[in-house]
Structures are given as C-alpha cells and as structure tokens.
C-alpha cells in the first residue's frame, strides 16, 4: 500500500451499436399521424375492408377508370395506393389513399407515373384525395412528393 491517492479507474467508452441520430430517425419513422407505421396485419385488414366495401355480395367490382369487371379474387391487385405505401407509410392505410383500378385492364399500372395518371378520367378524384392526404404527411415523407405531381395538383381544380 502506498501513501498516495488511490488510482481512479478510467471509464471505458463503448461505441453504441446505433447512434442517437439513427435511433431518433427510427423512432420518427415508426411514429406517424396515426401513432405508428402500418404492420402487415393492418395492411391486410385495410385491404379486406376495401374488398368488403366495394366487392360486396356479387363478387365483382367495376374499375373506376374504364368500368371493366374485376373479380373479388383480384381485389387486392386492383386496389391502387395513390401515395405509395412503401414511401408514405404514415398514410398507407388511410381510408382515402386508394382507387379501384384494374390490373387486367391496365388502369392500375397508369398510377405509377405522373405523366400517365393525369390522363386518367378519374384524375380529378385522385387529385382531390391526394390534396387531402398531403397535410397529413410528416416532413420526411412530404419531401418525396415530386415537383411534377405538385404542378399537376396545382393545375387541377
């Protein structure tokens, strides 16, 4: 034993697996207007609700663009998200973030590009719904709205 002060043990710094910034980003990604990002189960419930609402008892629904008959077996394929569920997670299961557009008749595929979606007969309704959804988007999702879409929305009454 020596007569001096006991040596203080140095604290070892451990590098965290995730930075505080990354943890905050993940938390913000999970939190949305509704409180959380939709899970697969919630998406299934959302798709089933739309199927029950539009396909009803006869087993067929009409494409909102061309009127082609869509069998109930293709209900999920015919439900077109207006704001993509992968990018706009906060509104992925919002009650108006869809249109019934047939995959077999090709109308559903026209929603992938702005220059094609504005040519649809149902574009005014799509624009109306997107305008309702936009204020609900958090800033990190709002930045994914293209200038081309914003211009198209401005030019639609």
N, C-alpha and C positions, 0 to 999 in steps of 0.2 A: 504494500500500500504506500503510495507516495503522498506527500503532503499537499499537492495542488488540488485544483478543482477536478471533479470527475469529468471525463470526456463526455460531451453531449453527442448522442447518436444522431447522425445526419439522416434526414428524411429522404427516402428514395422516391424519386419521381417515376411514376408508371405511366407510360403513354396509353391513353384510353383507346379502346377499340374504335370508338366513334367520337368525332369532335362534337363540341357543344353546338356548333353551327349545323352540323349534319343531323344531330338529334332534334334540333329545333325545326329543321326543314321536314323531317319525317313526321313530327308531331303536327305541323301545319298541314301537311299532305293528308293526314288522317282526319283532321278536323275540317268540316265543311259547314255549309249553311244548315244542313240537317243534323250536324254533330259528328258525322263520320262518313267515311267512304263506303259506298255500297259493296257488300260482300257478294259472292257468287249466289248465295241463297236469296239475298234481297233482290238481285237481278232476276233470278228465276221467278220470284213472287211477282215482280213488276211485269215481266213478260206474260205470266199466267193471267194477271189481272187484265192486261190489254187483250189477250186472247178471249177471255170470258166476256169482255165488254163489246168487242167487235164481231166475234165469230158466233156468239150466242148458240142457238139450238140447231140452226140449219147446217152448220159445218162449213159454210163458205162466207167469205167477205170480199167486197169489191176493192180493187186497187183504187186509191184516192185520186190517182192521176188519170189512168186510162179506163178504169171500170172493169178490168179483167177479173174473173173469179179466182180467188185464192183459197185453196182448201185449208182446213184447220191444221193439217199436218205441217204446213209451211208457215204457220202464223209467226213463229219466231224469226224466220228468214225474211218475212215481209215487214217486220217492224223496224223501220229505219230510224236510227237516232239522228236527230237534227244536229246536235252538238255531240261529237264522238265520245262514247263512254270511257275510252282509254285516256283521253286528254282532259275532258271536262268532267272529272269524277264527282264534283260537288252536285251536278245536276243529272247524273247518269240515270237515276230512277225518278226524275221529276215527272209529274203526271202529264205534262205537255211536250216533253222532249222526244217526240216521235211522230211519224206519219206512217200510215199503212200503204206501202208501195211494193208491188210485186217483184219478186226476184225472177220469176219465169218470164214476165213480160218485159223485163229490163228497166223498169222505172226506178227500182231501188238503187241500181248502180249509178244513176244520174245524180245521186246526192253526194257523191264523193268529191266532185269538183264544182267550184262556184260558177264557172262559166256554163256548166250544164244545168245546175239546179235552178238558176234564174230563168231558164227556158221552160220549166215545167208550168203547167196550168195552175198547180197548187202553190206556186211560189209566193203569192201574196199571203197565204195562210202560214206558210213556213216562215216567212219574214216576220209576221206578227208574233209567232211563237218565240222565235229567236230574240226579238226585241224584249219580250217579257223575261226571258231567261238571262239575258246579259247582265242586268243589275245584280243578279244573284251570284255571279261568278266572283271568286276571290281573285285578287290581283295576279297571282302566279298562273291562273288559268286564263284570265282575260287577255293576257299578252299573246295567247295563241290564236286569237281572232285575227284573221288576215285582213289586210287593207282592202283587198278585193271584195271580201264579204261586207266590210263596213260601208264601202261605196255602194254596193248593191242594196244594202239595207236603207241607206240614205235616199236612194233613188226609188224606193218603193213606198207608196203612200200608206 
